[in-house]
Amino acid sequence: MKLDEILQSAGKYKRRKRIGRGIGSGKGKTSGRGHKGYGSRRGTGSLLGFEGGQNPMLARIPKRGFSNADFRKEFQIVNVASLDEKFDDGSRVDGEALKRARLIEDAKKPVKVLGNGDLKKKLTVFATKFSASALEKIAAAGGTIETV
């Protein structure tokens, strides 16, 4: 047994303070709760952000702007060039096919086709949205478009 081992375990566990056990304990009578008021009662506790009646920080700071996070619809983007690269002539391109080709992550989420690149194959494309240039390029290659 070493001296540092003894000292380590000696201060390891702090004894709990026994409140309401007489004046000699230093925490008798009101048990450290003071006299009267909300804090002296049992089962109380201030609400989150409560600052003792002072105007709370959340109410003091100005509120500006608008967040669309709850309402926005996020699209998975696919370019016409990647369709030309991954699919054969005359094939059907929908959410499942795009997922198999690893162009999108989730087949159930909405897909938007953009017109970046060239398309030389005749494809039947199913998507939620199309850009104007993508519509032109798919039509020019002889493909068909269907909105889901």
DSSP file with accessible surface (Angstrom, degrees, kcal/mol):
  #  RESIDUE AA STRUCTURE BP1 BP2  ACC     N-H-->O    O-->H-N    N-H-->O    O-->H-N    TCO  KAPPA ALPHA  PHI   PSI    X-CA   Y-CA   Z-CA
    1    1 A M              0   0  192      0, 0.0     2,-0.3     0, 0.0     3,-0.0   0.000 360.0 360.0 360.0 133.8    0.0    0.0    0.0
    2    2 A K     >  -     0   0  132      1,-0.1     4,-1.6     0, 0.0     3,-0.3  -0.769 360.0-117.4-112.0 160.7    1.3    3.4   -1.0
    3    3 A L  H  > S+     0   0  131     -2,-0.3     4,-2.2     1,-0.2     5,-0.2   0.885 113.6  53.6 -64.2 -39.6    0.5    6.9    0.4
    4    4 A D  H  > S+     0   0   96      1,-0.2     4,-1.8     2,-0.2    -1,-0.2   0.834 106.2  53.9 -67.7 -29.5   -0.9    8.1   -2.9
    5    5 A E  H  > S+     0   0   89     -3,-0.3     4,-1.7     2,-0.2    -1,-0.2   0.904 109.0  47.8 -69.5 -39.5   -3.3    5.2   -3.0
    6    6 A I  H  X S+     0   0   77     -4,-1.6     4,-1.8     1,-0.2    -2,-0.2   0.944 113.0  47.9 -64.6 -46.4   -4.7    5.9    0.4
    7    7 A L  H  X S+     0   0  116     -4,-2.2     4,-1.4     1,-0.2    -2,-0.2   0.853 107.6  56.9 -66.5 -33.7   -5.1    9.6   -0.3
    8    8 A Q  H  < S+     0   0  146     -4,-1.8    -1,-0.2     1,-0.2    -2,-0.2   0.948 113.0  38.4 -62.2 -48.1   -6.9    8.9   -3.6
    9    9 A S  H >X S+     0   0   75     -4,-1.7     3,-0.7     1,-0.2     4,-0.5   0.766 107.3  66.5 -76.9 -23.6   -9.6    6.7   -2.0
   10   10 A A  H 3< S+     0   0   74     -4,-1.8     3,-0.3     1,-0.2    -1,-0.2   0.926 112.0  31.2 -65.2 -41.5   -9.9    9.0    1.1
   11   11 A G  T 3< S+     0   0   68     -4,-1.4    -1,-0.2     1,-0.2    -2,-0.2   0.273  95.3  96.3 -99.4  12.5  -11.3   11.9   -0.9
   12   12 A K  T <4 S+     0   0  139     -3,-0.7     2,-0.6     1,-0.2    -1,-0.2   0.916  82.5  43.0 -71.6 -43.6  -13.1    9.9   -3.5
   13   13 A Y  S  < S-     0   0  184     -4,-0.5     2,-0.4    -3,-0.3    -1,-0.2  -0.921  72.7-152.2-112.7 121.0  -16.6    9.9   -2.0
   14   14 A K        -     0   0  201     -2,-0.6     2,-0.1    -3,-0.1    -3,-0.1  -0.731  23.5-119.5 -89.8 134.0  -18.0   13.0   -0.5
   15   15 A R        -     0   0  226     -2,-0.4     2,-0.1     1,-0.1    -1,-0.0  -0.464  31.8-110.6 -71.8 142.2  -20.6   12.5    2.3
   16   16 A R        -     0   0  196     -2,-0.1     2,-0.5     1,-0.1    -1,-0.1  -0.444  31.1-109.4 -74.2 148.6  -24.0   13.9    1.5
   17   17 A K        -     0   0  135     -2,-0.1     2,-0.9     1,-0.0    -1,-0.1  -0.669  24.2-142.3 -80.3 123.2  -25.2   16.9    3.5
   18   18 A R        -     0   0  135     -2,-0.5     3,-0.4     7,-0.1     2,-0.2  -0.785  25.6-164.3 -87.6 107.6  -28.0   16.0    6.0
   19   19 A I        +     0   0   81     -2,-0.9     9,-0.2     1,-0.2    10,-0.1  -0.632  60.9  27.9 -95.9 155.0  -30.3   19.0    5.9
   20   20 A G  S    S+     0   0   28      7,-3.8     8,-0.2    -2,-0.2    -1,-0.2   0.810  80.6 122.5  71.7  31.6  -33.0   19.9    8.4
   21   21 A R  S    S-     0   0  157     -3,-0.4     7,-0.2     1,-0.4     4,-0.1  -0.291  78.3 -63.3-121.2  44.9  -31.3   18.1   11.3
   22   22 A G    >   -     0   0   40      1,-0.1     3,-1.1     5,-0.1     5,-0.5   0.071  56.2 -76.8  97.9 159.7  -30.9   20.9   13.8
   23   23 A I  G >  S+     0   0  167      1,-0.3     3,-1.2     2,-0.2     5,-0.2   0.797 119.7  65.2 -64.7 -30.6  -29.2   24.3   14.1
   24   24 A G  G 3  S+     0   0   79      1,-0.3    -1,-0.3    -3,-0.1    -2,-0.1   0.744  92.1  62.6 -67.8 -22.8  -25.8   22.7   14.8
   25   25 A S  G <  S-     0   0   40     -3,-1.1    -1,-0.3    -4,-0.1    -2,-0.2   0.683 104.0-126.9 -76.0 -18.2  -25.6   21.2   11.3
   26   26 A G  S <  S+     0   0   64     -3,-1.2    -3,-0.1    -4,-0.3    -2,-0.1   0.348  99.7  69.6  87.1 -10.0  -25.6   24.6    9.7
   27   27 A K  S    S+     0   0   85     -5,-0.5    -7,-3.8    -9,-0.2    -6,-0.3  -0.208  72.6 121.2-131.5  42.8  -28.5   23.5    7.5
   28   28 A G    >>  +     0   0   12     -5,-0.2     3,-1.9    -8,-0.2     2,-0.7  -0.198  61.0  18.7 -92.5-170.3  -31.3   23.2   10.0
   29   29 A K  T 34 S+     0   0  169      1,-0.3    -2,-0.0     2,-0.1    -6,-0.0  -0.254 136.5  20.8  50.5 -90.3  -34.7   25.0   10.2
   30   30 A T  T >4 S-     0   0   50     -2,-0.7     3,-1.5     1,-0.0    -1,-0.3   0.481  98.5-131.6 -87.9  -1.7  -35.2   26.2    6.7
   31   31 A S  T <4  -     0   0   32     -3,-1.9    -2,-0.1     1,-0.3    -3,-0.1   0.828  66.8 -55.5  58.6  35.4  -32.7   23.6    5.2
   32   32 A G  T 3< S+     0   0   54     -4,-0.5    -1,-0.3     1,-0.1    -3,-0.1   0.615 116.9 108.7  78.4  12.4  -30.9   26.2    3.1
   33   33 A R  S <  S-     0   0  124     -3,-1.5    -2,-0.1     1,-0.3    -1,-0.1   0.451  71.4-137.5-100.9  -1.8  -34.1   27.4    1.3
   34   34 A G        -     0   0   38      6,-0.1     2,-0.4     5,-0.0    -1,-0.3  -0.295  41.9 -42.4  77.2-165.1  -34.5   30.8    2.9
   35   35 A H  S    S-     0   0  138     -2,-0.0     4,-0.1     0, 0.0     5,-0.1  -0.869  91.3 -40.9-108.0 135.2  -37.8   32.2    4.1
   36   36 A K  S    S+     0   0  176     -2,-0.4     4,-0.3     4,-0.1     3,-0.1   0.203  83.6  93.5  49.3-169.9  -41.1   31.9    2.2
   37   37 A G  S >> S-     0   0   40      1,-0.2     3,-0.9     2,-0.1     4,-0.6   0.052  89.7 -57.9  80.2 174.4  -41.4   32.4   -1.5
   38   38 A Y  G >4 S+     0   0  154      1,-0.3     3,-0.9     2,-0.2    -1,-0.2   0.872 129.2  53.7 -61.3 -42.3  -41.5   30.1   -4.5
   39   39 A G  G 34 S+     0   0   49      1,-0.2    -1,-0.3    -3,-0.1    -2,-0.1   0.672 101.3  60.2 -71.9 -17.3  -38.0   28.6   -3.9
   40   40 A S  G <4 S+     0   0   28     -3,-0.9    -1,-0.2    -4,-0.3    -2,-0.2   0.693  89.2  90.6 -83.3 -17.8  -38.9   27.6   -0.4
   41   41 A R  S X< S-     0   0  137     -3,-0.9     3,-0.8    -4,-0.6     2,-0.2  -0.408  83.8-103.7 -80.3 158.7  -41.7   25.3   -1.4
   42   42 A R  T 3  S+     0   0  235      1,-0.2    -1,-0.1    -2,-0.1     3,-0.1  -0.480  97.7  20.0 -80.8 144.9  -41.5   21.7   -2.3
   43   43 A G  T 3  S+     0   0   79      1,-0.2    -1,-0.2    -2,-0.2     2,-0.2   0.676  91.6 132.6  76.5  17.8  -41.5   20.4   -5.9
   44   44 A T    <   +     0   0   49     -3,-0.8     2,-0.2    -5,-0.1    -1,-0.2  -0.595  20.7 156.1 -99.8 165.1  -40.6   23.8   -7.4
   45   45 A G        -     0   0   49     -2,-0.2     2,-0.1    -3,-0.1    -3,-0.0  -0.787  42.2-102.0 178.4 138.8  -38.0   24.6  -10.0
   46   46 A S        -     0   0   84     -2,-0.2     3,-0.1     1,-0.1     2,-0.1  -0.368  39.8-107.6 -73.3 152.7  -37.6   27.5  -12.4
   47   47 A L    >   -     0   0  142      1,-0.1     3,-2.3    -2,-0.1     2,-0.1  -0.337  47.7 -79.9 -73.7 158.3  -38.5   27.1  -16.1
   48   48 A L  T 3  S+     0   0  185      1,-0.3    -1,-0.1    -2,-0.1     3,-0.1  -0.393 120.1  14.9 -61.1 124.6  -35.8   26.9  -18.7
   49   49 A G  T 3  S+     0   0   50      1,-0.3     2,-0.3    -2,-0.1    -1,-0.3   0.412  87.8 145.2  89.8  -1.3  -34.7   30.5  -19.5
   50   50 A F    <   -     0   0  114     -3,-2.3    -1,-0.3     1,-0.1     5,-0.1  -0.546  27.9-172.6 -73.3 131.5  -36.3   32.0  -16.4
   51   51 A E    >   -     0   0   69      3,-0.5     3,-1.3    -2,-0.3    -1,-0.1  -0.226  57.3 -83.1-121.3  41.0  -34.2   34.8  -15.1
   52   52 A G  T 3  S-     0   0   65      1,-0.3     3,-0.1     2,-0.0    -2,-0.1   0.775  92.0 -48.5  71.8  25.5  -35.9   35.7  -11.8
   53   53 A G  T 3  S+     0   0   64      1,-0.4    -1,-0.3     0, 0.0     2,-0.1   0.191 107.6 125.5  98.7 -19.4  -38.5   37.9  -13.3
   54   54 A Q  S <  S-     0   0  111     -3,-1.3    -3,-0.5     1,-0.1    -1,-0.4  -0.425  81.9 -86.2 -67.4 150.1  -36.1   39.9  -15.4
   55   55 A N        -     0   0   93     -3,-0.1    -1,-0.1     1,-0.1     5,-0.1  -0.439  57.6-119.0 -59.2 118.6  -36.9   40.0  -19.1
   56   56 A P    >>  -     0   0   45      0, 0.0     4,-1.6     0, 0.0     3,-0.8  -0.178  14.3-111.5 -66.8 159.3  -35.3   36.8  -20.4
   57   57 A M  H 3> S+     0   0  104      1,-0.3     4,-2.0    -8,-0.2     3,-0.2   0.871 116.3  56.9 -56.1 -41.7  -32.6   36.7  -23.0
   58   58 A L  H 34 S+     0   0  132      1,-0.2    -1,-0.3     2,-0.2    -3,-0.0   0.834 110.7  44.1 -63.3 -30.9  -34.8   35.1  -25.6
   59   59 A A  H <4 S+     0   0   53     -3,-0.8    -1,-0.2     1,-0.1    -2,-0.2   0.761 111.6  54.9 -82.5 -25.5  -37.3   38.0  -25.2
   60   60 A R  H  < S+     0   0  112     -4,-1.6    -2,-0.2    -3,-0.2    -3,-0.1   0.845  91.1  79.2 -77.7 -35.7  -34.6   40.7  -25.3
   61   61 A I  S  < S-     0   0   83     -4,-2.0     2,-0.1    -5,-0.2     0, 0.0  -0.492  89.0-106.7 -78.8 144.8  -32.9   39.8  -28.5
   62   62 A P        -     0   0   89      0, 0.0     2,-0.6     0, 0.0    -1,-0.1  -0.379  24.1-137.7 -71.2 147.2  -34.5   40.9  -31.8
   63   63 A K        +     0   0  139     -4,-0.1     2,-0.3    -2,-0.1    -4,-0.0  -0.932  33.6 163.1-106.1 122.4  -36.2   38.3  -34.0
   64   64 A R        +     0   0  214     -2,-0.6     2,-0.0     2,-0.0     0, 0.0  -0.957  31.4  16.3-136.8 156.2  -35.6   38.7  -37.7
   65   65 A G        -     0   0   82     -2,-0.3     2,-0.3     1,-0.0    -2,-0.0  -0.140  67.8 -95.6  84.2-176.3  -35.9   36.7  -40.9
   66   66 A F        -     0   0  158     -2,-0.0     2,-0.5     0, 0.0    -1,-0.0  -0.998  19.3-146.8-147.3 136.1  -37.7   33.6  -41.8
   67   67 A S        -     0   0   84     -2,-0.3     3,-0.3     1,-0.1     4,-0.1  -0.940   7.9-172.2-109.3 129.1  -36.6   29.9  -42.0
   68   68 A N    >>  +     0   0   79     -2,-0.5     4,-2.2     1,-0.2     3,-1.4   0.277  54.8 112.6 -97.2   8.9  -38.1   27.7  -44.6
   69   69 A A  T 34 S+     0   0   45      1,-0.3    -1,-0.2     2,-0.2    -2,-0.0   0.810  74.7  50.1 -56.5 -34.8  -36.5   24.6  -43.1
   70   70 A D  T 34 S+     0   0  144     -3,-0.3    -1,-0.3     1,-0.2    -2,-0.1   0.731 121.5  31.5 -76.6 -21.9  -39.9   23.0  -42.1
   71   71 A F  T <4 S+     0   0  142     -3,-1.4    -2,-0.2    -4,-0.1    -1,-0.2   0.602  88.0 111.2-112.6 -16.7  -41.6   23.5  -45.5
   72   72 A R     <  -     0   0  138     -4,-2.2     2,-0.6     1,-0.1    -3,-0.0  -0.254  56.5-139.9 -68.4 151.7  -38.9   23.2  -48.1
   73   73 A K        -     0   0  137      2,-0.0     2,-0.5     0, 0.0    -1,-0.1  -0.953  14.7-150.4-111.0 118.4  -38.8   20.3  -50.5
   74   74 A E        -     0   0  131     -2,-0.6     2,-0.3    37,-0.0    -2,-0.0  -0.814  11.6-154.1 -95.3 125.8  -35.2   19.0  -51.2
   75   75 A F        -     0   0   56     -2,-0.5     2,-0.5    34,-0.1    36,-0.2  -0.696  14.8-128.5 -98.0 148.7  -34.7   17.5  -54.6
   76   76 A Q  E     -a  111   0A  30     34,-2.6    36,-2.7    -2,-0.3     2,-0.4  -0.852  33.9-137.0 -91.1 128.1  -32.1   14.9  -55.6
   77   77 A I  E     +a  112   0A 102     -2,-0.5     2,-0.4    34,-0.2    36,-0.2  -0.731  25.4 177.3 -99.3 133.3  -30.4   16.3  -58.7
   78   78 A V  E     -a  113   0A   3     34,-2.3    36,-2.8    -2,-0.4     2,-0.2  -1.000  18.5-142.2-130.6 132.5  -29.5   14.3  -61.8
   79   79 A N  E  >  -a  114   0A  47     -2,-0.4     4,-1.4    34,-0.2     3,-0.3  -0.631  20.3-122.8 -94.2 154.1  -27.9   15.8  -64.9
   80   80 A V  H  > S+     0   0    0     34,-1.7     4,-2.2    -2,-0.2     5,-0.2   0.862 111.3  60.4 -60.9 -34.9  -28.7   14.7  -68.5
   81   81 A A  H  > S+     0   0   38     35,-2.1     4,-1.8     1,-0.2    -1,-0.2   0.893 103.5  49.2 -62.9 -39.5  -25.0   13.9  -69.0
   82   82 A S  H  > S+     0   0   26     -3,-0.3     4,-2.2    34,-0.3    -1,-0.2   0.836 108.6  53.6 -71.9 -28.9  -25.1   11.2  -66.3
   83   83 A L  H  X S+     0   0    1     -4,-1.4     4,-2.0     2,-0.2    -2,-0.2   0.920 109.5  48.5 -66.4 -42.6  -28.3    9.7  -67.8
   84   84 A D  H  < S+     0   0   31     -4,-2.2    -2,-0.2    34,-0.2    -1,-0.2   0.871 114.5  47.0 -63.7 -36.2  -26.5    9.4  -71.1
   85   85 A E  H  < S+     0   0  148     -4,-1.8    -2,-0.2    -5,-0.2    -1,-0.2   0.887 119.6  34.9 -74.7 -40.1  -23.5    7.8  -69.4
   86   86 A K  H  < S+     0   0  104     -4,-2.2     2,-0.3    -5,-0.1    -2,-0.2   0.702 107.7  64.0 -94.2 -23.0  -25.3    5.3  -67.2
   87   87 A F  S  < S-     0   0   21     -4,-2.0     2,-0.1    -5,-0.2     3,-0.1  -0.802  70.9-126.7-113.6 151.0  -28.3    4.1  -69.3
   88   88 A D    >   -     0   0  127     -2,-0.3     3,-1.6     1,-0.1     2,-0.1  -0.420  46.3 -77.0 -85.0 164.8  -28.7    2.3  -72.6
   89   89 A D  T 3  S+     0   0  112      1,-0.2    34,-0.2    -2,-0.1    -1,-0.1  -0.352 115.6  13.9 -63.5 132.2  -30.8    3.5  -75.5
   90   90 A G  T 3  S+     0   0   54     32,-3.3    -1,-0.2     1,-0.2    33,-0.2   0.537  92.5 141.7  83.1   7.0  -34.6    3.0  -75.1
   91   91 A S    <   -     0   0   32     -3,-1.6    33,-2.1    31,-0.3     2,-0.5  -0.432  54.6-115.1 -85.1 159.9  -34.4    2.3  -71.3
   92   92 A R  E     -c  124   0B 144     31,-0.2     2,-0.7    -2,-0.1    33,-0.2  -0.820  26.3-160.0 -94.1 123.9  -36.9    3.4  -68.7
   93   93 A V  E     +c  125   0B   0     31,-3.5    33,-3.4    -2,-0.5     2,-0.2  -0.898  29.6 140.0-112.1 106.0  -35.4    5.9  -66.1
   94   94 A D     >  -     0   0   36     -2,-0.7     4,-2.5    31,-0.2     5,-0.2  -0.663  67.3 -76.1-128.3-170.6  -37.3    6.2  -62.9
   95   95 A G  H  > S+     0   0   18      1,-0.2     4,-2.0    -2,-0.2     5,-0.2   0.896 128.7  47.5 -57.3 -44.7  -36.4    6.4  -59.2
   96   96 A E  H  > S+     0   0  104      2,-0.2     4,-2.4     1,-0.2    -1,-0.2   0.904 112.6  48.6 -65.1 -42.7  -35.5    2.8  -58.8
   97   97 A A  H  > S+     0   0    6      1,-0.2     4,-1.9     2,-0.2    -2,-0.2   0.894 111.2  50.7 -65.5 -38.5  -33.3    2.7  -61.9
   98   98 A L  H  <>S+     0   0    3     -4,-2.5     5,-2.8     2,-0.2     6,-0.9   0.876 110.5  49.7 -66.4 -36.4  -31.5    5.9  -60.8
   99   99 A K  H ><5S+     0   0   95     -4,-2.0     3,-1.4    -5,-0.2    -2,-0.2   0.914 109.7  50.1 -68.6 -42.5  -30.9    4.3  -57.4
  100  100 A R  H 3<5S+     0   0  182     -4,-2.4    -2,-0.2     1,-0.3    -1,-0.2   0.862 110.4  50.5 -62.0 -35.2  -29.5    1.2  -59.0
  101  101 A A  T 3<5S-     0   0   20     -4,-1.9    -1,-0.3    -5,-0.2    -2,-0.2   0.432 114.3-123.1 -81.1  -1.0  -27.3    3.3  -61.2
  102  102 A R  T < 5S+     0   0  220     -3,-1.4    -3,-0.2     2,-0.2    -2,-0.1   0.818  77.6 122.7  61.3  35.0  -26.1    5.1  -58.0
  103  103 A L  S   <S+     0   0   41     -5,-2.8     2,-0.3     1,-0.1    -4,-0.2   0.683  76.4  26.5 -93.4 -24.0  -27.2    8.5  -59.2
  104  104 A I        -     0   0   15     -6,-0.9    -2,-0.2    -9,-0.1    -1,-0.1  -0.912  67.2-140.7-131.8 165.4  -29.5    9.2  -56.3
  105  105 A E  S    S+     0   0  174     -2,-0.3     2,-0.4     1,-0.3    -1,-0.1   0.821  86.5  32.0 -94.7 -37.0  -29.6    7.9  -52.7
  106  106 A D    >   -     0   0   59      1,-0.1     3,-0.6     4,-0.1    -1,-0.3  -0.979  57.4-158.2-131.1 124.9  -33.3    7.4  -52.1
  107  107 A A  T 3  S+     0   0   22     -2,-0.4   -12,-0.1     1,-0.2   -11,-0.1   0.726  93.9  57.3 -71.8 -20.9  -35.9    6.3  -54.7
  108  108 A K  T 3  S+     0   0  193    -13,-0.1    -1,-0.2     2,-0.1     3,-0.1   0.709  89.0  86.4 -85.1 -20.7  -38.8    7.7  -52.7
  109  109 A K  S <  S-     0   0  119     -3,-0.6   -34,-0.1     1,-0.1    -3,-0.0  -0.478  93.4 -88.7 -79.3 153.3  -37.4   11.3  -52.5
  110  110 A P        -     0   0   29      0, 0.0   -34,-2.6     0, 0.0     2,-0.4  -0.286  40.3-150.5 -65.3 147.0  -38.2   13.8  -55.3
  111  111 A V  E     -a   76   0A   7    -36,-0.2    18,-1.9    -4,-0.1    17,-1.4  -0.939   7.8-163.3-121.1 137.3  -35.8   14.0  -58.3
  112  112 A K  E     -ab  77 129A  62    -36,-2.7   -34,-2.3    -2,-0.4     2,-0.5  -0.986  11.4-147.4-120.6 130.9  -35.1   16.9  -60.5
  113  113 A V  E     -ab  78 130A   1     16,-2.3    18,-2.4    -2,-0.4     2,-0.3  -0.853  15.5-163.4 -98.9 125.0  -33.4   16.5  -63.9
  114  114 A L  E     -a   79   0A  48    -36,-2.8   -34,-1.7    -2,-0.5     2,-0.1  -0.745  23.9-123.3-106.9 157.3  -31.1   19.3  -65.0
  115  115 A G        +     0   0    8     -2,-0.3     2,-0.5   -36,-0.2   -36,-0.1  -0.011  57.5 137.9 -93.3  32.7  -29.8   19.9  -68.5
  116  116 A N        +     0   0  110    -38,-0.1   -35,-2.1    -2,-0.1   -34,-0.3  -0.660  64.5   0.9 -80.9 120.3  -26.0   19.9  -67.9
  117  117 A G  S    S-     0   0   23     -2,-0.5     2,-0.3   -37,-0.2   -37,-0.1  -0.498  94.8 -59.4 100.6-171.4  -24.3   18.0  -70.6
  118  118 A D        -     0   0  104     -2,-0.2     2,-0.4   -38,-0.1   -34,-0.2  -0.858  32.8-153.7-116.3 152.1  -25.5   16.2  -73.8
  119  119 A L        +     0   0   18     -2,-0.3   -38,-0.1     1,-0.1   -39,-0.0  -0.988  20.9 163.6-126.3 124.6  -28.0   13.4  -74.4
  120  120 A K        +     0   0  157     -2,-0.4     2,-0.3     2,-0.0    -1,-0.1   0.412  54.2  85.1-116.1  -3.9  -27.7   11.2  -77.4
  121  121 A K  S    S-     0   0   56    -32,-0.0     2,-0.8   -34,-0.0    22,-0.2  -0.768  78.8-119.0-106.2 148.8  -29.9    8.3  -76.3
  122  122 A K        +     0   0  121     -2,-0.3   -32,-3.3    20,-0.1     2,-0.3  -0.743  47.1 169.9 -85.6 110.9  -33.7    7.9  -76.5
  123  123 A L        -     0   0    0     -2,-0.8    21,-1.7    15,-0.2     2,-0.7  -0.918  38.5-136.5-125.4 150.8  -34.9    7.5  -72.9
  124  124 A T  E     -cd  92 144B  44    -33,-2.1   -31,-3.5    -2,-0.3     2,-0.5  -0.933  33.3-163.7-102.6 110.6  -38.2    7.5  -71.1
  125  125 A V  E     -cd  93 145B   2     19,-2.7    21,-2.7    -2,-0.7     2,-0.5  -0.859  14.0-169.1-108.0 125.8  -37.5    9.6  -68.0
  126  126 A F  E     + d   0 146B  29    -33,-3.4     2,-0.3    -2,-0.5    21,-0.2  -0.953  29.1 139.6-109.3 119.8  -39.8    9.7  -64.9
  127  127 A A  E     - d   0 147B   2     19,-1.8    21,-2.1    -2,-0.5   -15,-0.1  -0.961  58.1-118.3-153.0 167.4  -39.0   12.5  -62.4
  128  128 A T  S    S+     0   0   38    -17,-1.4     2,-0.3    -2,-0.3   -16,-0.2   0.891  95.9   8.6 -76.0 -41.8  -40.7   15.1  -60.2
  129  129 A K  E     -b  112   0A 106    -18,-1.9   -16,-2.3    -3,-0.1     2,-0.3  -0.973  59.9-162.6-141.3 155.3  -39.3   18.1  -62.0
  130  130 A F  E     -b  113   0A  31     -2,-0.3   -16,-0.2   -18,-0.2     2,-0.1  -0.993  21.2-126.6-134.5 142.9  -37.3   19.0  -65.1
  131  131 A S     >  -     0   0   23    -18,-2.4     4,-2.2    -2,-0.3     5,-0.2  -0.484  32.2-110.7 -80.6 161.9  -35.4   22.1  -66.0
  132  132 A A  H  > S+     0   0   69      1,-0.2     4,-2.0     2,-0.2     5,-0.1   0.907 119.0  49.6 -60.7 -40.8  -36.2   23.8  -69.4
  133  133 A S  H  > S+     0   0   51      1,-0.2     4,-2.3     2,-0.2    -1,-0.2   0.868 109.1  52.6 -69.5 -33.2  -32.9   22.8  -70.9
  134  134 A A  H  > S+     0   0    0    -21,-0.2     4,-2.5     2,-0.2     5,-0.3   0.914 107.6  51.8 -67.2 -40.9  -33.3   19.2  -69.8
  135  135 A L  H  X S+     0   0   71     -4,-2.2     4,-2.2     1,-0.2     5,-0.2   0.928 111.3  47.8 -58.6 -45.1  -36.8   19.0  -71.4
  136  136 A E  H  X S+     0   0  136     -4,-2.0     4,-2.5     1,-0.2    -2,-0.2   0.920 113.0  47.3 -62.2 -45.5  -35.3   20.3  -74.7
  137  137 A K  H  X S+     0   0   64     -4,-2.3     4,-1.5     2,-0.2    -1,-0.2   0.879 112.8  47.4 -68.8 -38.6  -32.4   17.9  -74.7
  138  138 A I  H  <>S+     0   0    0     -4,-2.5     5,-2.6     2,-0.2     4,-0.4   0.926 115.4  46.4 -67.6 -41.8  -34.5   14.8  -73.9
  139  139 A A  H ><5S+     0   0   63     -4,-2.2     3,-1.1    -5,-0.3    -2,-0.2   0.894 110.2  53.5 -65.8 -39.9  -37.0   15.8  -76.6
  140  140 A A  H 3<5S+     0   0   89     -4,-2.5    -1,-0.2     1,-0.3    -2,-0.2   0.845 106.5  52.3 -65.1 -31.5  -34.3   16.5  -79.1
  141  141 A A  T 3<5S-     0   0   26     -4,-1.5    -1,-0.3    -5,-0.2    -2,-0.2   0.548 122.9-107.3 -82.2  -5.7  -32.8   13.0  -78.5
  142  142 A G  T < 5S+     0   0   38     -3,-1.1    -3,-0.2    -4,-0.4    -2,-0.1   0.577  74.6 136.4  92.1  11.8  -36.3   11.5  -79.2
  143  143 A G      < -     0   0   12     -5,-2.6     2,-0.3    -6,-0.2    -1,-0.2  -0.314  47.8-124.8 -86.9 171.8  -37.0   10.6  -75.5
  144  144 A T  E     -d  124   0B  72    -21,-1.7   -19,-2.7    -2,-0.1     2,-0.4  -0.888  13.6-145.8-119.6 154.1  -40.2   11.0  -73.6
  145  145 A I  E     -d  125   0B  54     -2,-0.3     2,-0.4   -21,-0.2   -19,-0.2  -0.947  13.4-178.7-121.4 134.8  -40.8   12.8  -70.2
  146  146 A E  E     -d  126   0B  99    -21,-2.7   -19,-1.8    -2,-0.4     2,-0.4  -0.993  19.6-140.0-133.9 129.1  -43.3   11.8  -67.5
  147  147 A T  E      d  127   0B 104     -2,-0.4   -19,-0.2   -21,-0.2   -18,-0.1  -0.715 360.0 360.0 -88.7 133.9  -43.8   13.8  -64.3
  148  148 A V              0   0  125    -21,-2.1    -1,-0.0    -2,-0.4   -22,-0.0  -0.754 360.0 360.0 -90.8 360.0  -44.3   11.8  -61.2
